[in-house]
Amino acid sequence: PQSSTNTRGMVQLVRDEDNKFFIRLSDDFTTKFSTGTVTVYLSTSQSLNLNNTSTYQLVSIVGKSGEHFFSLPGMPDEKFTHGIIWCGAAGIPFGFAPMN
């Protein structure tokens, strides 16, 4: 968790039986949703740098707690080492997790 939020859960890269890739937020995922603009990114570090588009990949907006699967266009680049939960309205991080 970051920025005094209650963010928790895991971010995982998963592949299904059809070789399609997804970002999964675990069933215990939760964060602060009062802003309405909670967004999931892949990043090259634990800090999101929106000024450098080569350091992140937008995944999806998320609007509720619990397990989620977000479809990806393919296997993400190996340079993306972290999942980031970002508040667009406030421009602050709500949390990050290493992609192990």
Steps between C-alpha positions, in 0.01 A plus 500: 500500500604859434358849561312399816275252318401152605618346171577130522507192281719345234559580134581205277566437133300194393460310174196290416474179302463701175834678567325831573657719769325676785584711801328353804420689817458249784168432670616698806576811289368822651587870488336840546231539230346833604688687224350287222823496299700205629717371216726198460834541319803287431820690572876465473532592870292542816447867406278595207656758266218626277742742331687210337268273301768235456493428876136392535210321337140588583300189594153612610283702732375304800188598690447245775677267737560134432647283228535647150646377173609763246576381148834597347579521128784249549786414731613826663856615446744356756596853603172531693584382849220650711125538512392849607164609644467869414247770586458713190283764668761576765806402292639282779591133547265282701730198495745285311602137484803331342420259219679185619 
